[in-house]
Amino acid sequence: MGIGEIRALTHLDNEPSIRVAQRVGMRDLGTTDLWYDSPSRVFIVP
């Protein structure tokens, strides 16, 4: 049994976290406002 999806959410201006997500190979899905009051950038493990 797998663990399903792994997602990372960051504030749009949190460059250090964005770089970490990119460095570990996460795919950038863009922005969303589904989980918080302000937009977040969403990354997912491919």
PDBQT receptor file of N, H, CA, C and O in Angstrom, charges set to zero:
ATOM      1  N   MET A   1       0.833  -1.178   0.000  1.00  0.00    +0.000 N 
ATOM      2  CA  MET A   1       0.000   0.000   0.000  1.00  0.00    +0.000 C 
ATOM      3  C   MET A   1       0.878   1.242   0.000  1.00  0.00    +0.000 C 
ATOM      4  O   MET A   1       1.766   1.381   0.841  1.00  0.00    +0.000 OA
ATOM      5  N   GLY A   2       0.625   2.161  -0.961  1.00  0.00    +0.000 N 
ATOM      6  H   GLY A   2      -0.097   2.048  -1.644  1.00  0.00    +0.000 HD
ATOM      7  CA  GLY A   2       1.412   3.380  -1.077  1.00  0.00    +0.000 C 
ATOM      8  C   GLY A   2       0.900   4.457  -0.144  1.00  0.00    +0.000 C 
ATOM      9  O   GLY A   2      -0.133   4.300   0.508  1.00  0.00    +0.000 OA
ATOM     10  N   ILE A   3       1.627   5.535  -0.092  1.00  0.00    +0.000 N 
ATOM     11  H   ILE A   3       2.466   5.662  -0.622  1.00  0.00    +0.000 HD
ATOM     12  CA  ILE A   3       1.230   6.636   0.789  1.00  0.00    +0.000 C 
ATOM     13  C   ILE A   3       0.354   7.659   0.086  1.00  0.00    +0.000 C 
ATOM     14  O   ILE A   3      -0.092   8.617   0.718  1.00  0.00    +0.000 OA
ATOM     15  N   GLY A   4       0.098   7.485  -1.193  1.00  0.00    +0.000 N 
ATOM     16  H   GLY A   4       0.460   6.707  -1.706  1.00  0.00    +0.000 HD
ATOM     17  CA  GLY A   4      -0.724   8.450  -1.907  1.00  0.00    +0.000 C 
ATOM     18  C   GLY A   4       0.092   9.638  -2.360  1.00  0.00    +0.000 C 
ATOM     19  O   GLY A   4       1.275   9.500  -2.672  1.00  0.00    +0.000 OA
ATOM     20  N   GLU A   5      -0.524  10.799  -2.399  1.00  0.00    +0.000 N 
ATOM     21  H   GLU A   5      -1.484  10.912  -2.146  1.00  0.00    +0.000 HD
ATOM     22  CA  GLU A   5       0.155  12.005  -2.858  1.00  0.00    +0.000 C 
ATOM     23  C   GLU A   5       0.907  12.686  -1.725  1.00  0.00    +0.000 C 
ATOM     24  O   GLU A   5       0.509  12.653  -0.561  1.00  0.00    +0.000 OA
ATOM     25  N   ILE A   6       1.998  13.297  -2.117  1.00  0.00    +0.000 N 
ATOM     26  H   ILE A   6       2.321  13.324  -3.063  1.00  0.00    +0.000 HD
ATOM     27  CA  ILE A   6       2.727  14.162  -1.194  1.00  0.00    +0.000 C 
ATOM     28  C   ILE A   6       2.692  15.558  -1.794  1.00  0.00    +0.000 C 
ATOM     29  O   ILE A   6       3.152  15.769  -2.916  1.00  0.00    +0.000 OA
ATOM     30  N   ARG A   7       2.152  16.499  -1.055  1.00  0.00    +0.000 N 
ATOM     31  H   ARG A   7       1.779  16.328  -0.143  1.00  0.00    +0.000 HD
ATOM     32  CA  ARG A   7       2.044  17.878  -1.512  1.00  0.00    +0.000 C 
ATOM     33  C   ARG A   7       2.789  18.796  -0.559  1.00  0.00    +0.000 C 
ATOM     34  O   ARG A   7       2.916  18.525   0.635  1.00  0.00    +0.000 OA
ATOM     35  N   ALA A   8       3.271  19.877  -1.119  1.00  0.00    +0.000 N 
ATOM     36  H   ALA A   8       3.168  20.097  -2.089  1.00  0.00    +0.000 HD
ATOM     37  CA  ALA A   8       3.882  20.937  -0.322  1.00  0.00    +0.000 C 
ATOM     38  C   ALA A   8       3.180  22.234  -0.680  1.00  0.00    +0.000 C 
ATOM     39  O   ALA A   8       2.963  22.523  -1.857  1.00  0.00    +0.000 OA
ATOM     40  N   LEU A   9       2.828  23.013   0.326  1.00  0.00    +0.000 N 
ATOM     41  H   LEU A   9       3.004  22.778   1.282  1.00  0.00    +0.000 HD
ATOM     42  CA  LEU A   9       2.222  24.331   0.117  1.00  0.00    +0.000 C 
ATOM     43  C   LEU A   9       3.163  25.374   0.690  1.00  0.00    +0.000 C 
ATOM     44  O   LEU A   9       3.696  25.203   1.787  1.00  0.00    +0.000 OA
ATOM     45  N   THR A  10       3.366  26.453  -0.048  1.00  0.00    +0.000 N 
ATOM     46  H   THR A  10       2.933  26.592  -0.939  1.00  0.00    +0.000 HD
ATOM     47  CA  THR A  10       4.203  27.546   0.440  1.00  0.00    +0.000 C 
ATOM     48  C   THR A  10       3.489  28.869   0.193  1.00  0.00    +0.000 C 
ATOM     49  O   THR A  10       2.625  28.973  -0.677  1.00  0.00    +0.000 OA
ATOM     50  N   HIS A  11       3.863  29.872   0.971  1.00  0.00    +0.000 N 
ATOM     51  H   HIS A  11       4.565  29.788   1.678  1.00  0.00    +0.000 HD
ATOM     52  CA  HIS A  11       3.434  31.233   0.648  1.00  0.00    +0.000 C 
ATOM     53  C   HIS A  11       4.067  31.594  -0.689  1.00  0.00    +0.000 C 
ATOM     54  O   HIS A  11       5.142  31.095  -1.022  1.00  0.00    +0.000 OA
ATOM     55  N   LEU A  12       3.415  32.446  -1.444  1.00  0.00    +0.000 N 
ATOM     56  H   LEU A  12       2.542  32.851  -1.173  1.00  0.00    +0.000 HD
ATOM     57  CA  LEU A  12       3.897  32.795  -2.777  1.00  0.00    +0.000 C 
ATOM     58  C   LEU A  12       5.281  33.441  -2.763  1.00  0.00    +0.000 C 
ATOM     59  O   LEU A  12       6.029  33.326  -3.734  1.00  0.00    +0.000 OA
ATOM     60  N   ASP A  13       5.626  34.118  -1.669  1.00  0.00    +0.000 N 
ATOM     61  H   ASP A  13       5.019  34.212  -0.880  1.00  0.00    +0.000 HD
ATOM     62  CA  ASP A  13       6.912  34.809  -1.599  1.00  0.00    +0.000 C 
ATOM     63  C   ASP A  13       7.961  34.071  -0.770  1.00  0.00    +0.000 C 
ATOM     64  O   ASP A  13       8.999  34.646  -0.442  1.00  0.00    +0.000 OA
ATOM     65  N   ASN A  14       7.709  32.811  -0.427  1.00  0.00    +0.000 N 
ATOM     66  H   ASN A  14       6.865  32.344  -0.694  1.00  0.00    +0.000 HD
ATOM     67  CA  ASN A  14       8.654  32.043   0.390  1.00  0.00    +0.000 C 
ATOM     68  C   ASN A  14       9.652  31.325  -0.520  1.00  0.00    +0.000 C 
ATOM     69  O   ASN A  14       9.569  30.116  -0.736  1.00  0.00    +0.000 OA
ATOM     70  N   GLU A  15      10.585  32.097  -1.038  1.00  0.00    +0.000 N 
ATOM     71  H   GLU A  15      10.653  33.079  -0.863  1.00  0.00    +0.000 HD
ATOM     72  CA  GLU A  15      11.562  31.551  -1.987  1.00  0.00    +0.000 C 
ATOM     73  C   GLU A  15      12.394  30.390  -1.435  1.00  0.00    +0.000 C 
ATOM     74  O   GLU A  15      12.633  29.431  -2.168  1.00  0.00    +0.000 OA
ATOM     75  N   PRO A  16      12.847  30.432  -0.175  1.00  0.00    +0.000 N 
ATOM     76  CA  PRO A  16      13.616  29.289   0.327  1.00  0.00    +0.000 C 
ATOM     77  C   PRO A  16      12.816  27.971   0.268  1.00  0.00    +0.000 C 
ATOM     78  O   PRO A  16      13.359  26.941  -0.130  1.00  0.00    +0.000 OA
ATOM     79  N   SER A  17      11.555  28.000   0.656  1.00  0.00    +0.000 N 
ATOM     80  H   SER A  17      11.114  28.837   0.979  1.00  0.00    +0.000 HD
ATOM     81  CA  SER A  17      10.743  26.775   0.613  1.00  0.00    +0.000 C 
ATOM     82  C   SER A  17      10.455  26.346  -0.825  1.00  0.00    +0.000 C 
ATOM     83  O   SER A  17      10.417  25.152  -1.122  1.00  0.00    +0.000 OA
ATOM     84  N   ILE A  18      10.257  27.298  -1.698  1.00  0.00    +0.000 N 
ATOM     85  H   ILE A  18      10.288  28.268  -1.457  1.00  0.00    +0.000 HD
ATOM     86  CA  ILE A  18      10.036  26.980  -3.111  1.00  0.00    +0.000 C 
ATOM     87  C   ILE A  18      11.266  26.292  -3.686  1.00  0.00    +0.000 C 
ATOM     88  O   ILE A  18      11.143  25.310  -4.417  1.00  0.00    +0.000 OA
ATOM     89  N   ARG A  19      12.444  26.798  -3.363  1.00  0.00    +0.000 N 
ATOM     90  H   ARG A  19      12.544  27.596  -2.769  1.00  0.00    +0.000 HD
ATOM     91  CA  ARG A  19      13.685  26.186  -3.858  1.00  0.00    +0.000 C 
ATOM     92  C   ARG A  19      13.870  24.777  -3.317  1.00  0.00    +0.000 C 
ATOM     93  O   ARG A  19      14.338  23.896  -4.038  1.00  0.00    +0.000 OA
ATOM     94  N   VAL A  20      13.509  24.550  -2.053  1.00  0.00    +0.000 N 
ATOM     95  H   VAL A  20      13.129  25.265  -1.467  1.00  0.00    +0.000 HD
ATOM     96  CA  VAL A  20      13.614  23.195  -1.485  1.00  0.00    +0.000 C 
ATOM     97  C   VAL A  20      12.701  22.239  -2.235  1.00  0.00    +0.000 C 
ATOM     98  O   VAL A  20      13.121  21.142  -2.601  1.00  0.00    +0.000 OA
ATOM     99  N   ALA A  21      11.459  22.641  -2.467  1.00  0.00    +0.000 N 
ATOM    100  H   ALA A  21      11.117  23.533  -2.170  1.00  0.00    +0.000 HD
ATOM    101  CA  ALA A  21      10.517  21.786  -3.187  1.00  0.00    +0.000 C 
ATOM    102  C   ALA A  21      11.050  21.466  -4.583  1.00  0.00    +0.000 C 
ATOM    103  O   ALA A  21      10.964  20.322  -5.030  1.00  0.00    +0.000 OA
ATOM    104  N   GLN A  22      11.591  22.447  -5.261  1.00  0.00    +0.000 N 
ATOM    105  H   GLN A  22      11.661  23.377  -4.898  1.00  0.00    +0.000 HD
ATOM    106  CA  GLN A  22      12.144  22.223  -6.597  1.00  0.00    +0.000 C 
ATOM    107  C   GLN A  22      13.380  21.328  -6.541  1.00  0.00    +0.000 C 
ATOM    108  O   GLN A  22      13.554  20.455  -7.391  1.00  0.00    +0.000 OA
ATOM    109  N   ARG A  23      14.229  21.541  -5.551  1.00  0.00    +0.000 N 
ATOM    110  H   ARG A  23      14.087  22.250  -4.861  1.00  0.00    +0.000 HD
ATOM    111  CA  ARG A  23      15.464  20.770  -5.438  1.00  0.00    +0.000 C 
ATOM    112  C   ARG A  23      15.203  19.286  -5.193  1.00  0.00    +0.000 C 
ATOM    113  O   ARG A  23      15.956  18.440  -5.674  1.00  0.00    +0.000 OA
ATOM    114  N   VAL A  24      14.140  18.959  -4.447  1.00  0.00    +0.000 N 
ATOM    115  H   VAL A  24      13.528  19.646  -4.056  1.00  0.00    +0.000 HD
ATOM    116  CA  VAL A  24      13.847  17.545  -4.183  1.00  0.00    +0.000 C 
ATOM    117  C   VAL A  24      13.002  16.924  -5.288  1.00  0.00    +0.000 C 
ATOM    118  O   VAL A  24      12.581  15.772  -5.183  1.00  0.00    +0.000 OA
ATOM    119  N   GLY A  25      12.753  17.696  -6.356  1.00  0.00    +0.000 N 
ATOM    120  H   GLY A  25      13.095  18.632  -6.442  1.00  0.00    +0.000 HD
ATOM    121  CA  GLY A  25      12.100  17.133  -7.527  1.00  0.00    +0.000 C 
ATOM    122  C   GLY A  25      10.587  17.228  -7.559  1.00  0.00    +0.000 C 
ATOM    123  O   GLY A  25       9.939  16.541  -8.348  1.00  0.00    +0.000 OA
ATOM    124  N   MET A  26      10.015  18.073  -6.707  1.00  0.00    +0.000 N 
ATOM    125  H   MET A  26      10.542  18.631  -6.066  1.00  0.00    +0.000 HD
ATOM    126  CA  MET A  26       8.563  18.225  -6.723  1.00  0.00    +0.000 C 
ATOM    127  C   MET A  26       8.140  19.041  -7.942  1.00  0.00    +0.000 C 
ATOM    128  O   MET A  26       8.859  19.940  -8.379  1.00  0.00    +0.000 OA
ATOM    129  N   ARG A  27       6.981  18.723  -8.480  1.00  0.00    +0.000 N 
ATOM    130  H   ARG A  27       6.397  17.993  -8.126  1.00  0.00    +0.000 HD
ATOM    131  CA  ARG A  27       6.440  19.418  -9.644  1.00  0.00    +0.000 C 
ATOM    132  C   ARG A  27       5.572  20.585  -9.182  1.00  0.00    +0.000 C 
ATOM    133  O   ARG A  27       4.747  20.435  -8.281  1.00  0.00    +0.000 OA
ATOM    134  N   ASP A  28       5.760  21.728  -9.794  1.00  0.00    +0.000 N 
ATOM    135  H   ASP A  28       6.430  21.850 -10.526  1.00  0.00    +0.000 HD
ATOM    136  CA  ASP A  28       5.014  22.941  -9.452  1.00  0.00    +0.000 C 
ATOM    137  C   ASP A  28       3.651  22.893 -10.125  1.00  0.00    +0.000 C 
ATOM    138  O   ASP A  28       3.567  22.833 -11.352  1.00  0.00    +0.000 OA
ATOM    139  N   LEU A  29       2.581  22.918  -9.330  1.00  0.00    +0.000 N 
ATOM    140  H   LEU A  29       2.649  22.966  -8.334  1.00  0.00    +0.000 HD
ATOM    141  CA  LEU A  29       1.226  22.899  -9.866  1.00  0.00    +0.000 C 
ATOM    142  C   LEU A  29       0.622  24.299  -9.957  1.00  0.00    +0.000 C 
ATOM    143  O   LEU A  29      -0.513  24.453 -10.409  1.00  0.00    +0.000 OA
ATOM    144  N   GLY A  30       1.364  25.315  -9.535  1.00  0.00    +0.000 N 
ATOM    145  H   GLY A  30       2.286  25.190  -9.168  1.00  0.00    +0.000 HD
ATOM    146  CA  GLY A  30       0.849  26.682  -9.589  1.00  0.00    +0.000 C 
ATOM    147  C   GLY A  30       0.281  27.117  -8.252  1.00  0.00    +0.000 C 
ATOM    148  O   GLY A  30       0.736  26.675  -7.198  1.00  0.00    +0.000 OA
ATOM    149  N   THR A  31      -0.726  27.994  -8.305  1.00  0.00    +0.000 N 
ATOM    150  H   THR A  31      -1.096  28.354  -9.162  1.00  0.00    +0.000 HD
ATOM    151  CA  THR A  31      -1.281  28.550  -7.076  1.00  0.00    +0.000 C 
ATOM    152  C   THR A  31      -2.710  28.078  -6.842  1.00  0.00    +0.000 C 
ATOM    153  O   THR A  31      -3.419  27.682  -7.767  1.00  0.00    +0.000 OA
ATOM    154  N   THR A  32      -3.108  28.133  -5.573  1.00  0.00    +0.000 N 
ATOM    155  H   THR A  32      -2.532  28.454  -4.822  1.00  0.00    +0.000 HD
ATOM    156  CA  THR A  32      -4.458  27.755  -5.183  1.00  0.00    +0.000 C 
ATOM    157  C   THR A  32      -4.870  28.558  -3.962  1.00  0.00    +0.000 C 
ATOM    158  O   THR A  32      -4.028  29.079  -3.231  1.00  0.00    +0.000 OA
ATOM    159  N   ASP A  33      -6.161  28.652  -3.754  1.00  0.00    +0.000 N 
ATOM    160  H   ASP A  33      -6.845  28.229  -4.348  1.00  0.00    +0.000 HD
ATOM    161  CA  ASP A  33      -6.659  29.258  -2.518  1.00  0.00    +0.000 C 
ATOM    162  C   ASP A  33      -7.624  28.303  -1.818  1.00  0.00    +0.000 C 
ATOM    163  O   ASP A  33      -8.512  28.728  -1.079  1.00  0.00    +0.000 OA
ATOM    164  N   LEU A  34      -7.438  27.014  -2.061  1.00  0.00    +0.000 N 
ATOM    165  H   LEU A  34      -6.717  26.668  -2.662  1.00  0.00    +0.000 HD
ATOM    166  CA  LEU A  34      -8.324  25.993  -1.506  1.00  0.00    +0.000 C 
ATOM    167  C   LEU A  34      -8.179  25.801   0.000  1.00  0.00    +0.000 C 
ATOM    168  O   LEU A  34      -9.168  25.509   0.673  1.00  0.00    +0.000 OA
ATOM    169  N   TRP A  35      -6.983  25.956   0.545  1.00  0.00    +0.000 N 
ATOM    170  H   TRP A  35      -6.179  26.193  -0.001  1.00  0.00    +0.000 HD
ATOM    171  CA  TRP A  35      -6.754  25.579   1.934  1.00  0.00    +0.000 C 
ATOM    172  C   TRP A  35      -6.612  26.755   2.897  1.00  0.00    +0.000 C 
ATOM    173  O   TRP A  35      -6.874  26.611   4.091  1.00  0.00    +0.000 OA
ATOM    174  N   TYR A  36      -6.203  27.905   2.395  1.00  0.00    +0.000 N 
ATOM    175  H   TYR A  36      -5.989  28.022   1.425  1.00  0.00    +0.000 HD
ATOM    176  CA  TYR A  36      -5.949  29.047   3.268  1.00  0.00    +0.000 C 
ATOM    177  C   TYR A  36      -6.647  30.285   2.721  1.00  0.00    +0.000 C 
ATOM    178  O   TYR A  36      -7.173  30.258   1.609  1.00  0.00    +0.000 OA
ATOM    179  N   ASP A  37      -6.656  31.362   3.487  1.00  0.00    +0.000 N 
ATOM    180  H   ASP A  37      -6.228  31.384   4.391  1.00  0.00    +0.000 HD
ATOM    181  CA  ASP A  37      -7.310  32.606   3.084  1.00  0.00    +0.000 C 
ATOM    182  C   ASP A  37      -6.559  33.350   1.982  1.00  0.00    +0.000 C 
ATOM    183  O   ASP A  37      -7.148  34.152   1.256  1.00  0.00    +0.000 OA
ATOM    184  N   SER A  38      -5.281  33.087   1.862  1.00  0.00    +0.000 N 
ATOM    185  H   SER A  38      -4.803  32.436   2.451  1.00  0.00    +0.000 HD
ATOM    186  CA  SER A  38      -4.502  33.729   0.813  1.00  0.00    +0.000 C 
ATOM    187  C   SER A  38      -3.943  32.637  -0.124  1.00  0.00    +0.000 C 
ATOM    188  O   SER A  38      -3.865  31.470   0.259  1.00  0.00    +0.000 OA
ATOM    189  N   PRO A  39      -3.564  33.019  -1.331  1.00  0.00    +0.000 N 
ATOM    190  CA  PRO A  39      -3.049  32.020  -2.276  1.00  0.00    +0.000 C 
ATOM    191  C   PRO A  39      -1.791  31.332  -1.769  1.00  0.00    +0.000 C 
ATOM    192  O   PRO A  39      -0.978  31.938  -1.071  1.00  0.00    +0.000 OA
ATOM    193  N   SER A  40      -1.639  30.076  -2.123  1.00  0.00    +0.000 N 
ATOM    194  H   SER A  40      -2.299  29.583  -2.690  1.00  0.00    +0.000 HD
ATOM    195  CA  SER A  40      -0.454  29.282  -1.809  1.00  0.00    +0.000 C 
ATOM    196  C   SER A  40       0.064  28.670  -3.103  1.00  0.00    +0.000 C 
ATOM    197  O   SER A  40      -0.696  28.429  -4.041  1.00  0.00    +0.000 OA
ATOM    198  N   ARG A  41       1.340  28.430  -3.136  1.00  0.00    +0.000 N 
ATOM    199  H   ARG A  41       1.958  28.626  -2.374  1.00  0.00    +0.000 HD
ATOM    200  CA  ARG A  41       1.944  27.717  -4.267  1.00  0.00    +0.000 C 
ATOM    201  C   ARG A  41       1.939  26.245  -3.905  1.00  0.00    +0.000 C 
ATOM    202  O   ARG A  41       2.287  25.874  -2.784  1.00  0.00    +0.000 OA
ATOM    203  N   VAL A  42       1.547  25.409  -4.848  1.00  0.00    +0.000 N 
ATOM    204  H   VAL A  42       1.264  25.710  -5.759  1.00  0.00    +0.000 HD
ATOM    205  CA  VAL A  42       1.386  23.975  -4.600  1.00  0.00    +0.000 C 
ATOM    206  C   VAL A  42       2.434  23.194  -5.389  1.00  0.00    +0.000 C 
ATOM    207  O   VAL A  42       2.651  23.439  -6.575  1.00  0.00    +0.000 OA
ATOM    208  N   PHE A  43       3.071  22.259  -4.709  1.00  0.00    +0.000 N 
ATOM    209  H   PHE A  43       2.894  22.060  -3.745  1.00  0.00    +0.000 HD
ATOM    210  CA  PHE A  43       4.022  21.344  -5.335  1.00  0.00    +0.000 C 
ATOM    211  C   PHE A  43       3.579  19.926  -5.015  1.00  0.00    +0.000 C 
ATOM    212  O   PHE A  43       2.957  19.685  -3.980  1.00  0.00    +0.000 OA
ATOM    213  N   ILE A  44       3.898  18.983  -5.905  1.00  0.00    +0.000 N 
ATOM    214  H   ILE A  44       4.403  19.179  -6.746  1.00  0.00    +0.000 HD
ATOM    215  CA  ILE A  44       3.512  17.588  -5.700  1.00  0.00    +0.000 C 
ATOM    216  C   ILE A  44       4.662  16.680  -6.118  1.00  0.00    +0.000 C 
ATOM    217  O   ILE A  44       5.425  17.008  -7.028  1.00  0.00    +0.000 OA
ATOM    218  N   VAL A  45       4.778  15.555  -5.458  1.00  0.00    +0.000 N 
ATOM    219  H   VAL A  45       4.158  15.289  -4.719  1.00  0.00    +0.000 HD
ATOM    220  CA  VAL A  45       5.761  14.554  -5.859  1.00  0.00    +0.000 C 
ATOM    221  C   VAL A  45       5.208  13.852  -7.096  1.00  0.00    +0.000 C 
ATOM    222  O   VAL A  45       4.101  13.315  -7.061  1.00  0.00    +0.000 OA
ATOM    223  N   PRO A  46       5.968  13.852  -8.184  1.00  0.00    +0.000 N 
ATOM    224  CA  PRO A  46       5.457  13.220  -9.421  1.00  0.00    +0.000 C 
ATOM    225  C   PRO A  46       5.372  11.707  -9.323  1.00  0.00    +0.000 C 
ATOM    226  O   PRO A  46       4.964  11.048 -10.279  1.00  0.00    +0.000 OA
TER     227      PRO A  46
